Amino acid sequence: RCSEPPARAARPLQMSLTFVHHHTELTALGAPRLGDADALAGLVIAAASAVGLQGHGPPVAKSGPRGIAVVLVGHGGHLALHTIPEEGRAVIDLVAPAPADPKRAVEIILRRLST
């Protein structure tokens, strides 16, 4: 007779993750770049990469009555960029696994939108 070993109860996977959440509003920016959804999508990829955030897929860019929203959902966080071209403003929302330095992403976005 063949016997099977007793079944073991599944143990929950224990993970300890710490996240960095950063929110920045940028003003007095050049309006032409703030209205280019394709350029903003590329910018979000570059900024996310600078903090080690890899996307689940390409960023989603949507135009609305007051501007453009671009969001990259990644493994362990997201980067969202909202622009209002008429006002020269942008808002950045970043969540990334620690020890990401959100200043790196902000610097990339600011540099490209200020020129």
Secondary structure by P-SEA (a helix, b strand, c coil): ccccccccccccbbbbbbbbbbbbbbccccccccccaaaaaaaaaaaaaaacccccccbbbbbcccbbbbbbbccccbbbbbbbccccbbbbbbbbcccccaaaaaaaaaaaaac
